């Protein structure tokens, strides 16, 4: 039973080279996803009325990507989609 609770609540937050606690992971996920919903709605509105919310959604996606890179929690996932050279260049740019 304890293993089941661990798998449900703690396995994922601790499963990376930079583990997070349950609450830190949960709060980040809820806040970032809530923000994403807001910006996705803005993107739909922008699609219909281009004068509203220009670059709002794309800017949010970029900011969210930077958070993912800075978190050092998604190394394998980032390497799956991005070349090591590109990822290194992104990390250099973020540090500036």
Secondary structure, DSSP 8 states (H G I E B T S, - for coil): -HHHHHHHHTTTTTSSSS---HHHHHHHHHHHHHHHHHHHHHHHHHHHSTTSSTTHHHHHHHHHHHHHHHHT--HHHHHHHS-HHHHHHHHHHHH-
